[in-house]
Amino acid sequence: MEHGTRGRAVVKFLFWTAVAASLVFTMARAHVSGRLAAWYYHTAAIEGYAVNADTFLDATAAAPATLAVGNFERIEGRQAVPVKQGDRLPANANGIIGKDILDKGVRATLAGDTIVVKVPWKISESKGFKFKDTFKHKGIKTYPWGAAWNVAMTLGIGLALGFMAEGFTDLLGIKLEKIRHFEGH
């Protein structure tokens, strides 16, 4: 391999390695900072109480979980925040106990400034499939541009890793024949 071609391959490999690393770092930082979760659990789609449904999955009718109702900016433990449709969800909220559930009083009830959760999950059936019906992911609306950002980042990482691999094979002097699937024998 010529010196100029090898130098070009080194630059290509290092450039695409740096691009891939920066995109992976950006994606990891968004995950660790909670930005991706905030985009997924973005706003309330129904009126009710925003909760962290993971904190009371062990509740039963015999030993119900009680949630303190208040205007918390961040849900820590067994807390609930009243929300109306379109309101931004507080941090750590991953579901909503709707007013209709509280009005029925079977799974959860509102008693003053506390919500008593008796049945945090149940096995339900829809269209022939059984599933575990919990309060998690219920009544939320995601941030629509969050999905576009995730797709763009995934495509960017994939392209950067592909070009990085191409630069690496050029650096090693390996020339791979492309498979032509559309041509007959």
C-alpha positions as CSV (number, residue, x, y, z in Angstrom):
1,M,0.0,0.0,0.0
2,E,1.2,3.5,-0.8
3,H,2.2,5.9,2.0
4,G,-0.5,8.4,0.9
5,T,-3.2,5.8,0.9
6,R,-2.2,4.5,4.3
7,G,-2.2,8.0,5.7
8,R,-5.6,8.6,4.3
9,A,-6.8,5.4,5.8
10,V,-5.4,6.4,9.2
11,V,-7.2,9.7,9.1
12,K,-10.4,8.1,8.0
13,F,-10.3,5.5,10.8
14,L,-9.4,8.1,13.5
15,F,-12.1,10.6,12.3
16,W,-14.9,8.0,12.3
17,T,-13.7,6.5,15.6
18,A,-14.0,10.0,17.1
19,V,-17.4,10.6,15.6
20,A,-18.7,7.2,16.8
21,A,-17.2,7.8,20.3
22,S,-18.8,11.2,20.6
23,L,-22.2,9.9,19.5
24,V,-22.0,7.0,21.9
25,F,-21.0,9.4,24.7
26,T,-23.9,11.7,23.8
27,M,-26.4,8.8,23.9
28,A,-25.0,7.4,27.1
29,R,-25.1,10.9,28.8
30,A,-28.8,11.3,27.7
31,H,-29.6,8.0,29.3
32,V,-27.7,8.6,32.5
33,S,-29.0,12.1,33.0
34,G,-32.6,11.0,32.7
35,R,-33.4,13.0,29.6
36,L,-34.5,9.9,27.7
37,A,-36.8,8.9,30.5
38,A,-38.2,12.4,30.8
39,W,-39.0,12.3,27.1
40,Y,-40.7,9.0,27.4
41,Y,-42.7,9.9,30.6
42,H,-43.3,13.5,29.3
43,T,-46.9,14.6,29.9
44,A,-50.2,13.3,31.3
45,A,-52.7,11.9,28.7
46,I,-55.4,11.6,31.4
47,E,-56.4,13.3,34.6
48,G,-55.3,11.6,37.7
49,Y,-52.2,11.2,39.9
50,A,-48.7,10.7,38.6
51,V,-46.9,7.9,40.5
52,N,-43.8,5.7,40.4
53,A,-45.5,2.4,39.9
54,D,-42.4,0.4,40.7
55,T,-42.6,1.5,44.4
56,F,-45.8,-0.3,45.2
57,L,-45.8,-3.5,43.1
58,D,-45.8,-5.6,46.3
59,A,-49.1,-4.2,47.6
60,T,-52.0,-6.5,48.2
61,A,-55.6,-6.1,49.4
62,A,-54.5,-7.5,52.8
63,A,-51.4,-5.1,52.9
64,P,-52.2,-2.1,50.7
65,A,-49.7,0.6,49.9
66,T,-50.4,4.2,50.8
67,L,-49.1,7.0,48.7
68,A,-48.7,10.6,50.0
69,V,-50.4,13.1,47.7
70,G,-48.7,16.4,47.2
71,N,-47.2,18.8,44.7
72,F,-43.7,17.2,44.5
73,E,-41.2,18.1,41.7
74,R,-39.6,14.7,42.0
75,I,-41.4,11.5,43.1
76,E,-39.3,9.8,45.8
77,G,-40.8,6.5,47.0
78,R,-44.5,6.2,47.6
79,Q,-45.7,9.6,46.5
80,A,-48.4,10.8,44.1
81,V,-48.8,14.2,42.3
82,P,-52.1,15.4,41.0
83,V,-52.0,16.0,37.2
84,K,-54.4,17.2,34.6
85,Q,-54.4,16.2,30.9
86,G,-51.4,17.9,29.2
87,D,-49.5,18.6,32.5
88,R,-45.7,17.9,32.5
89,L,-45.0,14.8,34.7
90,P,-42.7,15.2,37.7
91,A,-39.3,13.4,37.7
92,N,-39.4,9.7,38.4
93,A,-43.1,9.4,37.4
94,N,-43.7,6.4,35.2
95,G,-47.5,6.1,35.2
96,I,-50.8,7.7,36.2
97,I,-53.5,6.3,38.4
98,G,-56.5,7.8,36.6
99,K,-59.6,9.4,38.2
100,D,-61.8,6.6,36.8
101,I,-59.7,4.0,38.7
102,L,-60.1,5.9,41.9
103,D,-63.8,6.4,41.4
104,K,-64.4,2.7,40.9
105,G,-62.4,2.1,44.2
106,V,-61.5,-1.5,43.3
107,R,-57.7,-1.2,42.6
108,A,-57.1,2.1,44.4
109,T,-58.9,4.7,46.4
110,L,-58.4,8.3,47.4
111,A,-58.7,9.0,51.1
112,G,-57.9,12.6,51.9
113,D,-54.3,13.3,51.1
114,T,-53.4,9.6,50.5
115,I,-54.0,7.1,47.8
116,V,-54.5,3.5,49.0
117,V,-53.4,1.0,46.4
118,K,-54.9,-2.4,46.9
119,V,-54.4,-4.1,43.5
120,P,-51.2,-2.7,41.8
121,W,-51.4,-5.2,39.0
122,K,-53.8,-7.8,37.6
123,I,-53.8,-10.3,34.8
124,S,-56.0,-8.9,32.0
125,E,-56.9,-10.2,28.5
126,S,-57.2,-8.2,25.3
127,K,-57.7,-9.6,21.8
128,G,-56.9,-13.1,23.0
129,F,-53.7,-12.2,24.8
130,K,-53.2,-12.2,28.6
131,F,-50.9,-9.5,30.1
132,K,-49.9,-8.1,33.4
133,D,-51.9,-4.8,33.7
134,T,-50.1,-2.4,36.0
135,F,-50.2,1.4,36.4
136,K,-46.7,1.7,34.8
137,H,-46.9,3.4,31.3
138,K,-50.6,4.1,31.8
139,G,-52.0,7.6,31.0
140,I,-48.8,9.1,29.7
141,K,-47.9,10.8,26.5
142,T,-44.4,10.7,25.1
143,Y,-42.4,13.6,23.6
144,P,-42.7,13.0,19.9
145,W,-39.3,14.5,18.9
146,G,-37.6,12.2,21.5
147,A,-38.3,9.2,19.2
148,A,-36.9,11.1,16.1
149,W,-33.8,11.9,18.1
150,N,-33.3,8.3,19.2
151,V,-33.7,7.1,15.6
152,A,-31.3,9.8,14.3
153,M,-28.7,8.9,17.0
154,T,-29.0,5.2,16.3
155,L,-28.5,5.7,12.5
156,G,-25.6,8.1,13.2
157,I,-23.9,5.6,15.4
158,G,-24.5,2.8,12.9
159,L,-23.1,4.8,10.0
160,A,-20.1,6.0,12.0
161,L,-19.3,2.5,13.1
162,G,-19.6,1.3,9.5
163,F,-17.3,4.0,8.2
164,M,-14.9,3.3,11.1
165,A,-14.8,-0.4,10.1
166,E,-14.2,0.6,6.5
167,G,-11.3,2.8,7.6
168,F,-9.9,0.0,9.7
169,T,-9.9,-2.5,6.8
170,D,-8.3,0.2,4.5
171,L,-5.7,0.7,7.2
172,L,-4.9,-3.0,7.2
173,G,-4.9,-3.1,3.5
174,I,-7.8,-5.5,3.2
175,K,-10.0,-5.1,0.2
176,L,-13.3,-6.8,0.6
177,E,-15.3,-7.7,-2.5
178,K,-18.8,-6.4,-2.2
179,I,-21.5,-9.1,-2.6
180,R,-23.8,-8.3,-5.5
181,H,-27.1,-9.8,-4.4
182,F,-29.1,-8.5,-7.4
183,E,-26.9,-10.1,-10.1
184,G,-27.6,-13.6,-11.3
185,H,-25.1,-16.3,-12.1
